[in-house]
Amino acid sequence: MGFEIDRTVCIGAGTCVIKAPAVFAQDPDDGLVVPVGGGVPDSPEVRRAAEACPSGAIVPAP
């Protein structure tokens, strides 16, 4: 199981980039989160980023 990004609720706070810079980046066009390398794995860093996300944009994949 991995995680998904819901860009419709992302507010571009950048907390995920701070918590897991190898996994997340901010889109230069709109400032919203994008995955680095395509997917969002299940890892301790991603879990911390999901917990810290103020908008709840990082969610477990179904």
Biopython code that builds the backbone (N, CA, C, O; Angstrom):
import numpy as np
from Bio.PDB.StructureBuilder import StructureBuilder

atoms = [
    (1, "MET", "N", (0.836, -1.180, 0.000)),
    (1, "MET", "CA", (0.000, 0.000, 0.000)),
    (1, "MET", "C", (0.878, 1.240, 0.000)),
    (1, "MET", "O", (1.883, 1.299, 0.709)),
    (2, "GLY", "N", (0.502, 2.212, -0.783)),
    (2, "GLY", "CA", (1.197, 3.480, -0.818)),
    (2, "GLY", "C", (0.241, 4.594, -0.466)),
    (2, "GLY", "O", (-0.778, 4.377, 0.190)),
    (3, "PHE", "N", (0.573, 5.763, -0.900)),
    (3, "PHE", "CA", (-0.252, 6.931, -0.645)),
    (3, "PHE", "C", (-0.589, 7.606, -1.965)),
    (3, "PHE", "O", (0.059, 7.363, -2.983)),
    (4, "GLU", "N", (-1.599, 8.448, -1.939)),
    (4, "GLU", "CA", (-2.002, 9.246, -3.084)),
    (4, "GLU", "C", (-2.028, 10.708, -2.665)),
    (4, "GLU", "O", (-2.104, 11.036, -1.481)),
    (5, "ILE", "N", (-1.964, 11.568, -3.658)),
    (5, "ILE", "CA", (-2.066, 13.003, -3.421)),
    (5, "ILE", "C", (-3.394, 13.480, -3.985)),
    (5, "ILE", "O", (-3.732, 13.199, -5.135)),
    (6, "ASP", "N", (-4.138, 14.201, -3.168)),
    (6, "ASP", "CA", (-5.380, 14.819, -3.626)),
    (6, "ASP", "C", (-5.098, 16.302, -3.853)),
    (6, "ASP", "O", (-5.201, 17.113, -2.933)),
    (7, "ARG", "N", (-4.743, 16.644, -5.086)),
    (7, "ARG", "CA", (-4.387, 18.022, -5.405)),
    (7, "ARG", "C", (-5.581, 18.971, -5.309)),
    (7, "ARG", "O", (-5.400, 20.188, -5.272)),
    (8, "THR", "N", (-6.799, 18.426, -5.269)),
    (8, "THR", "CA", (-7.969, 19.299, -5.162)),
    (8, "THR", "C", (-8.085, 19.920, -3.779)),
    (8, "THR", "O", (-8.771, 20.928, -3.613)),
    (9, "VAL", "N", (-7.425, 19.336, -2.781)),
    (9, "VAL", "CA", (-7.464, 19.906, -1.429)),
    (9, "VAL", "C", (-6.114, 20.491, -1.002)),
    (9, "VAL", "O", (-6.026, 21.149, 0.035)),
    (10, "CYS", "N", (-5.072, 20.259, -1.790)),
    (10, "CYS", "CA", (-3.743, 20.789, -1.468)),
    (10, "CYS", "C", (-3.786, 22.316, -1.468)),
    (10, "CYS", "O", (-4.388, 22.930, -2.350)),
    (11, "ILE", "N", (-3.138, 22.922, -0.465)),
    (11, "ILE", "CA", (-3.087, 24.385, -0.382)),
    (11, "ILE", "C", (-1.676, 24.919, -0.645)),
    (11, "ILE", "O", (-1.440, 26.124, -0.551)),
    (12, "GLY", "N", (-0.745, 24.031, -0.972)),
    (12, "GLY", "CA", (0.608, 24.465, -1.303)),
    (12, "GLY", "C", (1.440, 24.927, -0.118)),
    (12, "GLY", "O", (2.348, 25.743, -0.280)),
    (13, "ALA", "N", (1.143, 24.418, 1.070)),
    (13, "ALA", "CA", (1.879, 24.834, 2.269)),
    (13, "ALA", "C", (3.339, 24.397, 2.236)),
    (13, "ALA", "O", (4.196, 25.062, 2.818)),
    (14, "GLY", "N", (3.632, 23.292, 1.566)),
    (14, "GLY", "CA", (5.007, 22.820, 1.450)),
    (14, "GLY", "C", (5.505, 21.984, 2.606)),
    (14, "GLY", "O", (6.680, 21.620, 2.640)),
    (15, "THR", "N", (4.642, 21.672, 3.550)),
    (15, "THR", "CA", (5.051, 20.853, 4.695)),
    (15, "THR", "C", (5.545, 19.489, 4.246)),
    (15, "THR", "O", (6.510, 18.965, 4.802)),
    (16, "CYS", "N", (4.903, 18.916, 3.259)),
    (16, "CYS", "CA", (5.307, 17.602, 2.762)),
    (16, "CYS", "C", (6.712, 17.643, 2.162)),
    (16, "CYS", "O", (7.481, 16.692, 2.308)),
    (17, "VAL", "N", (7.042, 18.729, 1.497)),
    (17, "VAL", "CA", (8.372, 18.873, 0.901)),
    (17, "VAL", "C", (9.431, 18.956, 1.990)),
    (17, "VAL", "O", (10.530, 18.424, 1.831)),
    (18, "ILE", "N", (9.114, 19.611, 3.081)),
    (18, "ILE", "CA", (10.041, 19.710, 4.211)),
    (18, "ILE", "C", (10.212, 18.359, 4.879)),
    (18, "ILE", "O", (11.328, 17.976, 5.229)),
    (19, "LYS", "N", (9.118, 17.633, 5.060)),
    (19, "LYS", "CA", (9.156, 16.340, 5.753)),
    (19, "LYS", "C", (9.739, 15.222, 4.899)),
    (19, "LYS", "O", (10.403, 14.333, 5.431)),
    (20, "ALA", "N", (9.507, 15.245, 3.584)),
    (20, "ALA", "CA", (9.962, 14.156, 2.699)),
    (20, "ALA", "C", (10.393, 14.728, 1.340)),
    (20, "ALA", "O", (9.710, 14.518, 0.338)),
    (21, "PRO", "N", (11.514, 15.443, 1.303)),
    (21, "PRO", "CA", (11.927, 16.089, 0.054)),
    (21, "PRO", "C", (12.303, 15.127, -1.065)),
    (21, "PRO", "O", (12.313, 15.520, -2.232)),
    (22, "ALA", "N", (12.609, 13.895, -0.740)),
    (22, "ALA", "CA", (12.919, 12.911, -1.779)),
    (22, "ALA", "C", (11.658, 12.375, -2.447)),
    (22, "ALA", "O", (11.730, 11.745, -3.502)),
    (23, "VAL", "N", (10.506, 12.624, -1.835)),
    (23, "VAL", "CA", (9.240, 12.089, -2.332)),
    (23, "VAL", "C", (8.343, 13.174, -2.915)),
    (23, "VAL", "O", (7.634, 12.933, -3.892)),
    (24, "PHE", "N", (8.370, 14.368, -2.326)),
    (24, "PHE", "CA", (7.450, 15.431, -2.720)),
    (24, "PHE", "C", (8.186, 16.674, -3.213)),
    (24, "PHE", "O", (9.292, 16.979, -2.766)),
    (25, "ALA", "N", (7.552, 17.377, -4.136)),
    (25, "ALA", "CA", (8.014, 18.675, -4.610)),
    (25, "ALA", "C", (6.784, 19.549, -4.817)),
    (25, "ALA", "O", (5.649, 19.076, -4.760)),
    (26, "GLN", "N", (7.031, 20.826, -5.059)),
    (26, "GLN", "CA", (5.929, 21.726, -5.370)),
    (26, "GLN", "C", (5.988, 22.080, -6.843)),
    (26, "GLN", "O", (7.040, 22.434, -7.376)),
    (27, "ASP", "N", (4.844, 21.979, -7.484)),
    (27, "ASP", "CA", (4.727, 22.302, -8.904)),
    (27, "ASP", "C", (5.091, 23.776, -9.102)),
    (27, "ASP", "O", (4.511, 24.642, -8.446)),
    (28, "PRO", "N", (6.033, 24.074, -9.989)),
    (28, "PRO", "CA", (6.423, 25.475, -10.181)),
    (28, "PRO", "C", (5.309, 26.342, -10.779)),
    (28, "PRO", "O", (5.353, 27.567, -10.667)),
    (29, "ASP", "N", (4.328, 25.724, -11.403)),
    (29, "ASP", "CA", (3.237, 26.493, -12.010)),
    (29, "ASP", "C", (2.164, 26.917, -11.018)),
    (29, "ASP", "O", (1.671, 28.043, -11.073)),
    (30, "ASP", "N", (1.800, 26.007, -10.105)),
    (30, "ASP", "CA", (0.707, 26.351, -9.189)),
    (30, "ASP", "C", (1.061, 26.197, -7.710)),
    (30, "ASP", "O", (0.251, 26.538, -6.848)),
    (31, "GLY", "N", (2.259, 25.688, -7.400)),
    (31, "GLY", "CA", (2.701, 25.553, -6.015)),
    (31, "GLY", "C", (2.140, 24.351, -5.284)),
    (31, "GLY", "O", (2.437, 24.148, -4.107)),
    (32, "LEU", "N", (1.329, 23.545, -5.967)),
    (32, "LEU", "CA", (0.733, 22.388, -5.314)),
    (32, "LEU", "C", (1.683, 21.202, -5.344)),
    (32, "LEU", "O", (2.612, 21.156, -6.151)),
    (33, "VAL", "N", (1.446, 20.259, -4.473)),
    (33, "VAL", "CA", (2.319, 19.090, -4.326)),
    (33, "VAL", "C", (2.295, 18.200, -5.571)),
    (33, "VAL", "O", (1.256, 17.994, -6.198)),
    (34, "VAL", "N", (3.465, 17.689, -5.898)),
    (34, "VAL", "CA", (3.619, 16.680, -6.942)),
    (34, "VAL", "C", (4.602, 15.634, -6.418)),
    (34, "VAL", "O", (5.524, 15.965, -5.671)),
    (35, "PRO", "N", (4.408, 14.380, -6.805)),
    (35, "PRO", "CA", (5.360, 13.355, -6.373)),
    (35, "PRO", "C", (6.636, 13.426, -7.211)),
    (35, "PRO", "O", (6.591, 13.684, -8.413)),
    (36, "VAL", "N", (7.750, 13.198, -6.566)),
    (36, "VAL", "CA", (9.034, 13.116, -7.257)),
    (36, "VAL", "C", (9.192, 11.664, -7.698)),
    (36, "VAL", "O", (9.180, 10.766, -6.855)),
    (37, "GLY", "N", (9.335, 11.419, -8.969)),
    (37, "GLY", "CA", (9.525, 10.061, -9.455)),
    (37, "GLY", "C", (8.249, 9.286, -9.702)),
    (37, "GLY", "O", (8.312, 8.089, -9.983)),
    (38, "GLY", "N", (7.105, 9.915, -9.609)),
    (38, "GLY", "CA", (5.873, 9.250, -10.012)),
    (38, "GLY", "C", (4.959, 8.776, -8.913)),
    (38, "GLY", "O", (3.799, 9.188, -8.880)),
    (39, "GLY", "N", (5.417, 7.934, -8.013)),
    (39, "GLY", "CA", (4.532, 7.374, -7.003)),
    (39, "GLY", "C", (4.851, 7.881, -5.613)),
    (39, "GLY", "O", (5.872, 8.531, -5.390)),
    (40, "VAL", "N", (3.964, 7.575, -4.684)),
    (40, "VAL", "CA", (4.147, 7.959, -3.288)),
    (40, "VAL", "C", (4.155, 6.680, -2.459)),
    (40, "VAL", "O", (3.097, 6.105, -2.204)),
    (41, "PRO", "N", (5.335, 6.226, -2.037)),
    (41, "PRO", "CA", (5.428, 4.958, -1.316)),
    (41, "PRO", "C", (4.943, 5.075, 0.130)),
    (41, "PRO", "O", (4.731, 6.171, 0.650)),
    (42, "ASP", "N", (4.778, 3.938, 0.747)),
    (42, "ASP", "CA", (4.494, 3.894, 2.173)),
    (42, "ASP", "C", (5.844, 3.852, 2.875)),
    (42, "ASP", "O", (6.557, 2.851, 2.803)),
    (43, "SER", "N", (6.192, 4.935, 3.550)),
    (43, "SER", "CA", (7.455, 5.008, 4.280)),
    (43, "SER", "C", (7.244, 5.878, 5.514)),
    (43, "SER", "O", (6.261, 6.615, 5.587)),
    (44, "PRO", "N", (8.148, 5.805, 6.480)),
    (44, "PRO", "CA", (8.006, 6.654, 7.663)),
    (44, "PRO", "C", (7.962, 8.151, 7.323)),
    (44, "PRO", "O", (7.215, 8.914, 7.936)),
    (45, "GLU", "N", (8.772, 8.557, 6.338)),
    (45, "GLU", "CA", (8.792, 9.970, 5.956)),
    (45, "GLU", "C", (7.453, 10.404, 5.365)),
    (45, "GLU", "O", (6.946, 11.481, 5.679)),
    (46, "VAL", "N", (6.892, 9.563, 4.513)),
    (46, "VAL", "CA", (5.607, 9.888, 3.897)),
    (46, "VAL", "C", (4.505, 9.915, 4.950)),
    (46, "VAL", "O", (3.621, 10.770, 4.903)),
    (47, "ARG", "N", (4.554, 8.997, 5.885)),
    (47, "ARG", "CA", (3.548, 8.995, 6.962)),
    (47, "ARG", "C", (3.629, 10.278, 7.783)),
    (47, "ARG", "O", (2.602, 10.855, 8.139)),
    (48, "ARG", "N", (4.858, 10.728, 8.084)),
    (48, "ARG", "CA", (5.023, 11.983, 8.823)),
    (48, "ARG", "C", (4.501, 13.170, 8.000)),
    (48, "ARG", "O", (3.863, 14.076, 8.537)),
    (49, "ALA", "N", (4.778, 13.152, 6.702)),
    (49, "ALA", "CA", (4.302, 14.225, 5.826)),
    (49, "ALA", "C", (2.777, 14.235, 5.781)),
    (49, "ALA", "O", (2.161, 15.300, 5.833)),
    (50, "ALA", "N", (2.168, 13.062, 5.684)),
    (50, "ALA", "CA", (0.708, 12.972, 5.654)),
    (50, "ALA", "C", (0.100, 13.498, 6.951)),
    (50, "ALA", "O", (-0.906, 14.207, 6.926)),
    (51, "GLU", "N", (0.703, 13.154, 8.073)),
    (51, "GLU", "CA", (0.195, 13.612, 9.366)),
    (51, "GLU", "C", (0.352, 15.130, 9.517)),
    (51, "GLU", "O", (-0.479, 15.784, 10.147)),
    (52, "ALA", "N", (1.418, 15.682, 8.940)),
    (52, "ALA", "CA", (1.692, 17.115, 9.085)),
    (52, "ALA", "C", (0.960, 17.974, 8.059)),
    (52, "ALA", "O", (0.887, 19.192, 8.223)),
    (53, "CYS", "N", (0.421, 17.373, 7.015)),
    (53, "CYS", "CA", (-0.233, 18.144, 5.951)),
    (53, "CYS", "C", (-1.438, 18.889, 6.495)),
    (53, "CYS", "O", (-2.369, 18.254, 6.991)),
    (54, "PRO", "N", (-1.454, 20.219, 6.421)),
    (54, "PRO", "CA", (-2.567, 20.967, 7.002)),
    (54, "PRO", "C", (-3.898, 20.797, 6.270)),
    (54, "PRO", "O", (-4.955, 21.067, 6.840)),
    (55, "SER", "N", (-3.855, 20.353, 5.014)),
    (55, "SER", "CA", (-5.110, 20.200, 4.273)),
    (55, "SER", "C", (-5.541, 18.747, 4.108)),
    (55, "SER", "O", (-6.633, 18.481, 3.606)),
    (56, "GLY", "N", (-4.692, 17.798, 4.525)),
    (56, "GLY", "CA", (-5.040, 16.396, 4.392)),
    (56, "GLY", "C", (-4.963, 15.899, 2.966)),
    (56, "GLY", "O", (-5.727, 15.019, 2.570)),
    (57, "ALA", "N", (-4.031, 16.464, 2.180)),
    (57, "ALA", "CA", (-3.938, 16.123, 0.766)),
    (57, "ALA", "C", (-3.190, 14.814, 0.485)),
    (57, "ALA", "O", (-3.231, 14.307, -0.636)),
    (58, "ILE", "N", (-2.513, 14.271, 1.488)),
    (58, "ILE", "CA", (-1.786, 13.015, 1.313)),
    (58, "ILE", "C", (-2.570, 11.924, 2.032)),
    (58, "ILE", "O", (-2.675, 11.920, 3.258)),
    (59, "VAL", "N", (-3.118, 11.003, 1.249)),
    (59, "VAL", "CA", (-4.031, 10.001, 1.812)),
    (59, "VAL", "C", (-3.587, 8.599, 1.429)),
    (59, "VAL", "O", (-2.966, 8.425, 0.381)),
    (60, "PRO", "N", (-3.890, 7.581, 2.256)),
    (60, "PRO", "CA", (-3.565, 6.217, 1.890)),
    (60, "PRO", "C", (-4.262, 5.806, 0.594)),
    (60, "PRO", "O", (-5.430, 6.129, 0.377)),
    (61, "ALA", "N", (-3.550, 5.106, -0.242)),
    (61, "ALA", "CA", (-4.142, 4.598, -1.480)),
    (61, "ALA", "C", (-5.107, 3.471, -1.135)),
    (61, "ALA", "O", (-4.872, 2.705, -0.200)),
    (62, "PRO", "N", (-6.190, 3.378, -1.891)),
    (62, "PRO", "CA", (-7.158, 2.315, -1.606)),
    (62, "PRO", "C", (-6.590, 0.933, -1.921)),
    (62, "PRO", "O", (-7.275, -0.073, -1.737)),
]
sb = StructureBuilder()
sb.init_structure("model")
sb.init_model(0)
sb.init_chain("A")
sb.init_seg("    ")
for serial, (resi, resn, name, xyz) in enumerate(atoms, 1):
    if name == "N":
        sb.init_residue(resn, " ", resi, " ")
    sb.init_atom(name, np.array(xyz, "f"), 0.0, 1.0, " ", f" {name:<3s}", serial, name[0])
structure = sb.get_structure()
